[in-house]
């Protein structure tokens, strides 16, 4: 997502929609299929083919220059070309309830991307915005995680793409006037601050600040690629490679550029001050060969209504989308995409019965429509008692049906990433067929290395399988470099929990060994005679009320010690656990026994247990305690939690 994506609001402009729809049946709608795009519209065939050629040329050049010969797309891109601004107007994204003043836009979706424009160009050229967003779509799927400033900077760099010299040459990096003017006037961001911007930062989201971020990101990419006769370009390439390998930002910078931030800042400021941005002319060894035989095929009214309705569905303009999609379904009883889109719409509106009805129609009309199977799996995965959220617990039979539908989806559309993600979700929800889920999602991640979500899902799957090294390999780069603050913080939290778990596991093994040694016949445990006997003996009841899901989250911080629980001393007020370790015997006190957290080695709560005072049956334990600050204290610390090893 970037500043170029207009956010569509849900306020319907019905008065604008009715008149165009009444007259639209007179329009002649055509479809044109190029190698990588599906185009449709009421523009002339020549105009639609021209748009297809522009997009294919851009894609081809981007792949060549970035050495990405086999670009993959996780979702198809549909291009709608309107003959005039008037026919385009009802389908522009809404801004403050009114159509945005654009001549074209790119709308990214989980199941489909839309490029929408008019062939009736006015003052603004729609391709700059479209090329910018299409770069995001290509890099998100095909490259390792890049920092946000570079993602936006390279998208801006390529937004001025032009083909010249009879398709034998392209121009890249032409100055963008709005950025040039802004950089002359606005404050410069220090490089550490530029590098730290993520999707949650004010410089990315606040209108008054984001202009500087985009302008400086563009200028910095421009300098690193074209400035100073390309001196920094090899270092820049190395920097991106190190980031992709999971290295932290600062370390990657130092190793790549061999200078500190201030030196490169000074170079960039001087580059901007000179205000002379070179243009790169790339002469191609081979002419851009685009299929010139693309022919337009007429579309039925049902098909044109589907395209328009599905576009509005992706803009979340549900009321308007429903009218068009229903009209499409009425005009054709066999148009599976319209049924599948209606099913998706009703899922979002929690109209479960209607969703099921139309998705079953979609599968019956065309079992090869991958979205029909995927949307049906989505319907089953969203429990009706859970609102529009994913069901927290899946019935085993329902889970099997979901898996079947998802595998059919992948069979029909092997590049559809969301189907792989849902397979991971089913595995994590049920704890079953995890190895198969890992294998399937790993294949998807190999095809789409830029999809950070897949790496995150794999990390969680490996964690469930207790393959901790593999989990760290997936999650560490996300925790260090992700531009998504929510996902970055999730990865950080999981890694911290994993570290704590592994530390606890090591102590558990020590406790188990201590217990085994203490149980050997020749070994007798003799209480330390210097220790004070308990003043009062009674039957203590130690409670632990935290639910299992929040046990580790709420566990207090402190020191840990492994050993054998020798006895429990019951005092007038409080309790003392005497724990023998290999190095020393600890006396750990708690004034409020009911607050001690008790759990098994699998971090499952033991709830409420009763313990007899005095000697204990040599239980292996790991104690968490807060060491006593007073040197002369009769206790070694305050007992916070106890993990019982081997306890069921």
N, C-alpha and C positions, 0 to 999 in steps of 0.2 A: 504494500500500500504506500502511496505517496501523496503529496499535495495535489497531484493532478487528478486523483480519483474524486469525482463529485459524489458526495454521500446523498443517496436518494432518500427523501422523507416519505412517510406513508400517507400524507394528506392527498386524497384523490382529487384530481381536477376533472371531474366528470363532464363539466360543461365544455371542456376543451376536447374531450375524447369522443363525445357522441357524434358530432358533425363529421369528423374525419372518418369514423367507422362506417357511417351510413353511405359515404361515397366511395369507400375503399374497394368495394367489389368491382368497380369499374376499372381499377388499376390492374395493369398486367404485371403480375409478379413472376420473377424468374429465379432460378437457382443456377449457380455456376460452381463447379468443384475444381479446385486447383490441387496441387500436390499436398498442401498442408492446411488448407482452409476450405470451409464450406460457406459459400456466399449466397445471399438471397436478397431480394429487394424489388422495389417498384421502379428503380432507375433503369435506364436503357442498358441493353446487353453490353455495348461498348464501354460504358462507364463502369459497370460491375467488373468486367474483365480488366480494366485499367487499374482498379483498386486491387484486384488479385495479383496483378503483375508487380505493383509497388510493394505489397507485403511479402511476396515470395522473394523479390530482389533483396529486401532488407534482411530477411531471415538468412538467405544464402551468404551475404557478405558478413553478417555477424558471426555465423558459424565458421567461415574461413578465417577471419581475423583473430578469433579466439580459439582457433584450432579445435573446434567442436563439430567435427564432421557428421557425427550421428546424434543430432539433437533429438531429445525425446520430449514429448508433451504428455503431462499427466492427465490433462483434460482436453477435449477438442475446443477449437476456437471457431465460433460462428461469426460471420461478418454480415451485418445488415446495411444495405446501401439504399438510402432514400433519394428520390428524384428531386426533392426540393426541401427547403427549410420548413415550409408549411406542413408537409407530410411527416417530417422528422420531429416537429415541435412536441406533439403529445407523448413522444417516447424519449425525450431528453431527461436526464436526471433532474430531480427537483432540488431547488435551493430556496429555503424559506417559503416553501409551498408553490414556487413558480419555476417554470422550466429554466434551467441554467443557460446562460448565453454562450453556447459552445456549438461548433460545427462538427464535432466528433468526440468520441470518448471510448475508453476501454474499461469494461466491467469484468473484474476477475471473480470467479465463483469456484466452489468446491467441485462442482460437477460439470461446469461449462464456463468458458470465457466468451464474452461478447465484445466485438468491435463494432461500433455503430457510428455512422457518419452520413453526410449528405454529399452528393456529387455536385451540388450547387454551392461552390465555395464563395464565400464573401470576403470580409477583411481578414479573417483568421484561417490559417491552414491547419486542418485537423491532424495532420500526420505527426507534428511534433509531440503532441500529447499521446497519440497512439503508439508511436515508436518508443517513447519513454516507458510506457506501461508494458509494452510487449517485451522490452529488455528485461523487466522484472520477471515476467512469466517465464522467459527462457532461462535466466540465471537461477531463479528459485528452484527449477527442476534439475538443472544440469551442472551446476557448479557447487563446490563446497561453500560453507557459510562464509560470506563476506561481511565486513563491518558496514554499518548502515550508511556512513558518509560515502563509502565507495559505491555502494549499491545505487544511491541516488546520484552521485557524481557521474558514474559511467552511463546511467540511464539518460541524464541530461546531455552528456557528451554525444551520445548516439542519436539524440532526438533531432539533431540538425542534419541528419543523413540525407545526401542527395546523390542521385545517379547522374553521370555526365558522360560526354564523349561517346555517345552511341552505345551505352551499356558496357563500355570497356574501362570505365573509371568511376570512382566514387569519391565524394568529398566528406571528410569527417572533421569534427571539432570547430565548425564555423562559430564565431562569437555569437553569444545569445545576448541581445541588447539589454534585456531587463536585468540580467546578472551583472553585466559590465557597469551599468549605471548605478546599481545598488552597491557594488563593491567600491565605487568611487566615494560613496557617501557614508556608508555604515561602518560600525565598529568591527574590527577583525577578531575572530574567535581564536584564542590560543589553541595550538594543535591538541594538547591533552583534552581540552574541553570539546573540541570537534570530534575526537576519537571516542569520547565517552557518551555521545548522544545515542539514545536508543528510542524505541517506539513509545516510551513513556515520558520522554524528555520534553520540557517546554519548547526547546529549539526545534523540535519536530512537530509539535502540535499547536503551539500558539501562533496565530497569524502574524503578530508583530515581530516575532523572533524567527520564524521558520524561513523567511526570505533570505536572511543572512546565511543560514545553514545550507540551503540549497545552492545559493550562489557560490559560497566558498568551497563546498564539496565539488561543484563543477570546475571551479578554477584550479583546485588542487589536483584533481584528476587530469585536467588539461595540462598542467605544468609537468606532472610526473610522466605523462605519455609523450608530450610534444615539446615541452620547454627545454631550454639549454641544450638544444640539439639531441634530445633524448638521453642525456647523461644519466638521469635517474631511472629510466625505464627498466633496465635489468634488475636494479635493486627493488623496484616496485613489484616486479613479478615475484621475486624471492619473498618479499613481505607477505604477499597474498598466499603463497605456498605454505609459509610457516603458520599463518593464521588458520589455514585449512587443516593443518595437521594437529591443531588444538593448542598451539603455543599461546601464552598470554600476549596481549597487545603490546605492552612495554618491551617484553623480551623480543618479540618479533621485529619491532621497530629497531632496536639496538643492533640486532644481528644483521639486519638487511641493509640499513642505511649507514651504519658505522658513524653516526653523528648523534648529537642530542637534539631534542625538540627545537630548541631556540635557533639552531643553525638552519634547519629546514624551514622554520617559520620565517626567518629573515629572507631566505630565497623566495618563498612564496609571496611575501609582501612586496619584494622588489619586482617580481613577475607581474603582479597585479598593478603596481605603480606605473610600470612601463606601458601598460594598456595596449599591448601588441600581441594578439593571440594568433599564432600561426595556424594554418589550415593544412590538414594532411590530405594529400591527393594519393589515392591508392590505385595504381594501374594494375588491372587484373590480367593475369596470364591467359585466362580464358574468359570469353564474353559471358555475361550473365544469361544463361540459357533458361528461359521460362517457357513453359508449355503454351505455345501460341494457338493450340487447337481447342482451347477451352470453349465449349459451346453452352449457351444458355438453354435450360429446359423449363418449360412452363410449370408453375405451381398452381395447385388448386386453391380455392378459397379456404378450405379446411387447413391446408398447410400454411398459408400466409397468416391465418389467425393464430395458429399454433406458435409460429415464430414470434409474433408480437406479444402474445400472452405469456410465453416463457420468458421473454425479455423483462416484462413487467414483474413477473414472479421473482426473478433474480434481483430486481430493484426493491423487493418487498412491498410492492404496491398490490396487495393481495386482492382487494375488491375488483380493481380494474382487470387484473390478470385472470381472475375467475370467470368474468364475463366472456373474455376472448377465448379462453381454453374450453369453456362449456360450448361456445358457439362452434369451435373446431370439432369437438366431440359429436355434436349434433349433426354436423355436415358430413362426417365420416365415421362409420362404426368400426373401422379397422385401423385408425391412426394411433398406434401404440404410444408414440411420444407425447401426444396430447393427454392420454389417460395417465401416463407416468407422471407428467407435470402436475396434473390435478391431484394425484395421490400425494405428491410431495407438498403441494400447497395445503392440503387438508391435514397432513402430519403437523405442519408448522402451526396450524390453527387448532390442533388437538381435536379435530373432528374425525375420530378414529374409525367409525363405521364407514363413513364416506371414503376415507383414504383406502381402507381395505377393499371396498367395492371397485374403485377405479384401478387400483394396482392389480387386482385379479383380472380385470378386463385387459390391462396392458399386457400381462403375461400371455393371456389367451390370444390376443390379437397378434402378438409378435414375441415369441419366446426368446428371440435373439436381441431384444432391446435390453441392454445391460442396466439402464437406469430403472427399468421396471423391477428387476430382481433386487437391485441395490435398495431402492426405496421401500420395497416390501421387507427387506431385512431391517431397515431403519424402523419401520412401523413396529415390528416384533420386538426390537430392542428398546423401545421407549414404552415402559410400563405405563398403563393408563392411570395408575394411582400415583405416578411420579411426575405428573404434569408433562412438560415437554422436555424433561431431562432424560438422560439414559437411565434405564432401570439399574438399580444398585445390585440386585440379585436376579440372576436369570434361571428360570426353570430348565433342567437338563434337556428336556425334549425341545423346548423353544430354542435353546442354544444350538442344538443340532440342526434345526430348521434354518436358523440364521446362518450357520456355517455353510449349509448347502447352497443357500441363495447367494452368499458372498463368493463362494468358489465358482458358481455359475457366472457371476458378474465378472470375475477375474478372467475366466475362460473367454468371455465375449469381449472384454476390454482389458487386456493385460497391463495397460499403462495407467489404469484408474487407481490412483493412490488411496483414495478414501476407503475403498473396499479392503485394502490391506490393513489400514488403520483399524477398521471395525473388527477384522479378524483378531488383531491384537487385543482389542477391548474385550471381546468374548473370552479369549484365553485368560486375561487378567481377572475377569469377573468370575469365571467358573473354576479357574485353576487346572483346567483340563486341556489336553492336546497342546501344551505349551511348546513342545519341541517342534511340532508342525507349524505353529504360529511363528516361531523364531525363523525357521527355514524360509517360510513364505515372505515374511517382512524383510528378511535379509536380502532376498532377490530384488525386492522393490527398491530397497535402499541403494543397492549397487547400480540400478538403472537411474535412480534420481538422487544422486549424492547431495544435492542442495536442499532436499526436503528434511529440514531439521526435525520435524514432527516424527518422521520415521525413526530417526536415531533415538529420539526420546522414548518412543514406544519400545524399541529394541532394548534400551537400557532397563526399562521396567520389566520386560519379559525375562531378560537374563537374571535380574534380581530375584524374581520368583523362582527361577531354576537354581538359585544359589551359585550362579557363575559370576562371582563378584568382580573378577578381573575384566570380563567382557562388559559388565554393567558400567564399570568405571570408564572403560574405553569409549563407550557411547555417550556417557553423561558428562564427562569432564570438559570436553570442548564446549558443550552447551553452557555449563556453569561458568566458564571463563569468558566466552566471547559472544554469546547470543544477544542479538539486538532486541529480542522480545523479553522484557523484564520479568513478566510472569513466568515464562518457561525457564528463564535463567535461575530465578529464585527457587523454583520447584526442583531443578536439577541440583542446586546447591544444598537444599534441605535433604534430598535423598542421599547425596554423597556423605553429608554429615552423619545421618542416621546409619549409613553403611559403615562408616569409620567407627562409630560408637559400638555397633553390633560386633564388628570384628575384634575390637579391643575387648569387649565383654566375652566373646567366644574364647579368646586366648586365656582369659582369667578363669573361665569355666573349666577349661582343660586342666589348669593348674589346680583348681579346687578338687576336681575329680581325682587327680593323682594324689593330692594330700589325703583325701578320704580313703583311697585304696591303701596307702602306706599306713594310715592309722588303724586300719582293720587287720593288718597282718598279726598273727598270733604272738610273735615275739615283741610286738610294739605295744606298750601300755601307756595310756595317757594319764599323767599324774598332774592333777590341778596344782597350780602355783599356790603354795601355802602363804605367800605374802599378800595374796589378793584378799580383800575384805569380803566376808560372807554376806549374803543378802540379809537385810534387816527383817524383812517379812516375806514369807513364802505364800503364794496364792496361785490360782489357776488363771494365767493371763489370756486374754482374747485379743488377738491382733487382727485388725480389720483393714481391708484394702478395697475401697469402693469404686475406684476408677474403672471404667469399662475397658475392655481389651483394646479397642481401636485407638484409645487416647492414652494408653499406659505409657508408651515410650515417649510420646509428645510431652506429657506432663512430668516426666521423671526429672527430679531435681539434679543439680550439678554438684559434683564433689569428687573426692578421691575414692578409688576402688581397691579392694583387697580380696584375694581368694584364699580359701582355707576350709577348715572343718568347724562346724558349730559344736562346741563342746558342751555348753550348758546355757541356760537362761536364768538369770537372777532376777527375781521379782522384788521390787522395792515398794515402800509405802506409796511413793509417787514415782511411777516410771518403771522401766525395765532395762536390763543390761544383757546384751548378747556377748558371749565370750567366744571368740573365733581364733583358732590356732592356725597360723600360717607357717611356712617354711622358715621364715626369718624371725617372727615374733608372734606373741599372742596379744590380740587386741580386745579391749573391753570397751564396747560401744553402747552408749546410753541414749535412751529416748524418754523424755518426760511425757510424751503423748503417743503411746504404742499404736493407737488407732490410725495414726497418720503415716505409719511405716508402709511403704509400697512393697507388696510381696508378689513375686511372679515366678514362673518356671523359666527354664533356659530358653524357651521359645517365645519369651516375652508375653506369655498368657497370664492374666490375673488369677491369683489364687483365692481372691475374694476374702471371706472371713475364715480364719482357722484358730483353733484353740491349741495352746502349747502348755505342757506341764512344766512347772518350775524345776530347776535342778539340771542334772546331766541329760544330754540329748543323745539320740542314736547315731552319732557321728555323721550328720548330713553334710555333704559338700555344698558350699555356698559361696556366692560372690556378694560382698557387702559394699554398699555405697554409703559414704559417711562424710561428714564435715569435720575435719581435724580440729582438735581442741586448740584454741589460741593460747590458753594459760599453760605455762610449762609445768606447774605443780598440780595440774588437774589429776584427779584419781581416775579419770576416764580418757581414753585415747581420742574420742570424738563423739559427735552426735550421729546416731544411726538414722539414715534416711530411707534406705531400700535394701531388700535382700532378695537375691535370685537363688532359688533352690535347684541344684543340679540333679537331674534324674527324676525330679518330681513330676508326676502326671496329674 
